[in-house]
Amino acid sequence: MTPRTRNKVLHVVAAGAALLLTAAPAAFAQSGTGGSEPTTGNRPSHTRPGAGTERGAKQGDVSRIRRAQEALKSEGHDPGPVDGRMGPKTQDALRHFQKQENLRETGRLDQETLSKLGV
């Protein structure tokens, strides 16, 4: 390898490393890792990756989940962090709420549950 080619390769590697170092913290924070939750984020292992998370949901879904989490909290249920993610704690809180309201216990934000929550 010529010195010129070697320098070009080193520049490309350095630029890639710099890009990784600047983009990784934002991606890491968005992925839900780095907190007290498991590395799969705030979702059960049996769901497909990205389902109900900020990466896999539209912004309106994240907002609706966040409002539902706030409503569940005000009703005395613990949805975990109010983060707009449909994680296991949110699903458990939904099931408890649905049982309390004599709804089908799915742990999902169906229209009937949203209506009862006032979301």
C-alpha positions in Angstrom: 0.0 0.0 0.0 1.4 3.3 -1.0 1.7 6.1 1.6 -0.9 8.1 -0.1 -3.4 5.3 -0.1 -2.6 4.6 3.5 -3.3 8.2 4.4 -6.7 8.1 2.6 -7.7 4.9 4.4 -6.7 6.5 7.8 -8.8 9.6 7.0 -11.8 7.5 6.1 -11.4 5.4 9.3 -11.0 8.6 11.4 -14.1 10.2 9.8 -16.1 7.1 10.4 -15.0 6.9 14.0 -15.8 10.6 14.6 -19.3 10.0 13.0 -19.9 7.0 15.2 -18.8 8.9 18.4 -21.2 11.8 17.6 -24.2 9.7 16.5 -23.9 6.8 19.0 -24.9 8.7 22.1 -28.2 9.9 20.5 -28.9 6.5 19.1 -28.0 4.9 22.4 -30.4 7.2 24.3 -33.2 6.7 21.9 -32.8 2.9 22.0 -33.8 2.8 25.7 -30.5 1.1 26.7 -28.3 2.6 29.3 -30.9 2.9 31.9 -32.2 0.3 34.4 -34.2 -1.5 31.8 -32.9 -4.5 29.9 -31.1 -4.0 26.7 -34.2 -4.8 24.7 -35.5 -1.4 25.9 -38.9 -1.2 27.6 -40.6 -4.0 25.7 -41.2 -7.6 26.4 -39.0 -10.1 24.6 -41.9 -11.6 22.6 -42.7 -8.5 20.6 -40.9 -7.6 17.4 -38.1 -5.0 17.8 -39.4 -1.5 17.5 -43.0 -2.4 18.2 -44.5 0.4 20.4 -41.2 2.2 20.8 -40.2 5.5 19.5 -38.3 3.8 16.7 -41.2 1.6 15.6 -44.1 3.9 16.3 -45.3 7.1 14.7 -45.0 10.3 16.7 -48.7 10.3 17.3 -48.6 6.8 18.8 -45.8 7.9 21.1 -47.9 10.8 22.2 -51.0 8.7 22.7 -49.1 6.1 24.7 -47.6 8.9 26.9 -51.1 10.4 27.5 -52.4 6.9 28.4 -49.5 6.4 30.8 -50.3 9.7 32.5 -54.0 8.7 32.7 -53.1 5.3 34.1 -50.9 7.0 36.7 -53.7 9.4 37.7 -56.0 6.3 38.1 -53.6 4.8 40.6 -51.9 2.3 38.3 -48.1 2.1 37.7 -47.2 2.2 34.0 -43.5 2.7 34.8 -41.8 5.8 33.3 -44.1 8.1 31.3 -42.0 7.8 28.1 -44.4 7.0 25.3 -43.2 3.4 25.1 -45.4 0.4 25.3 -43.3 -1.6 27.8 -44.1 -4.4 30.1 -45.1 -2.1 33.0 -47.4 -0.1 30.8 -49.0 -3.3 29.5 -49.5 -4.7 33.1 -51.0 -1.4 34.2 -53.3 -1.5 31.2 -54.4 -5.1 32.1 -55.2 -4.0 35.7 -57.1 -1.0 34.5 -59.0 -3.1 31.9 -59.9 -5.6 34.6 -61.1 -2.9 36.9 -63.3 -1.4 34.2 -64.6 -4.8 33.1 -62.9 -4.5 29.7 -61.2 -7.3 27.7 -57.8 -7.7 29.4 -55.4 -7.4 26.5 -52.8 -5.0 27.8 -53.2 -3.0 24.6 -54.5 0.5 23.9 -57.7 -0.4 22.0 -60.3 2.2 21.3 -62.5 1.1 24.3 -59.6 1.4 26.7 -58.5 4.7 25.3 -62.1 6.0 25.7 -62.3 4.8 29.3 -59.0 6.5 30.1 -60.2 9.7 28.5 -57.3 9.7 25.9 
